[in-house]
Amino acid sequence: MKRSTWLAILAAVLIAGVYVVVFRRSDEGKIRAQLGALAAAVHAAPGENPLFRARRIQDTFARVFPADVQIDVPGVHEGLEPRSQLVAFAAGAGIQYGTVELRFDAVTVELEKPQRRAWVTSTASAIGGDRGESREVVMRFVESEGEWRITSIAVAGSGQR
């Protein structure tokens, strides 16, 4: 082969290597991005159009959650919940409280690579109107077709993982 061909191949390999090392998001980065998308989707501000907000929630939840999600909130709800119910609940919170904010702090991600799942522990803070609460949550993420989705959410005190 000509020298220029070898240089072109080397350049292509270097560019691919730089992309993988610098620009490609890690599994943990993808999971953290899903949490960010979830928080952004449920955010509600005064005067926001409820139909646009509901559509934003619906579109985001389709990427973040599978069709059914295991929910464990002690004393409130325990069981499998369809994603459509989660959308209705999140959209309704904006109407009920006027403002809604969701934050995830102290996030730890434990990847189980062979099973393509992860356990995420976080302090979740939900603020609706002038009311707010922070609780520890444990979420199970499962990777399917390159996307990390939340398949279960357990709120502190539930003893479920």
Protein Blocks (a to p, Z undefined) as FASTA:
>chain_A
ZZklmmmmmmmmmmmmmmmmmmmccfklmmmmmmmmmmmmmpccehiafklmmmmmmmmm
mmmpcfbdcdddehkagcdddfklmmmmmmmmmmmnopacdddehiacdddfknopacdd
ddddddehjbccddddddddddeehiacdfbdcdehklpZZ
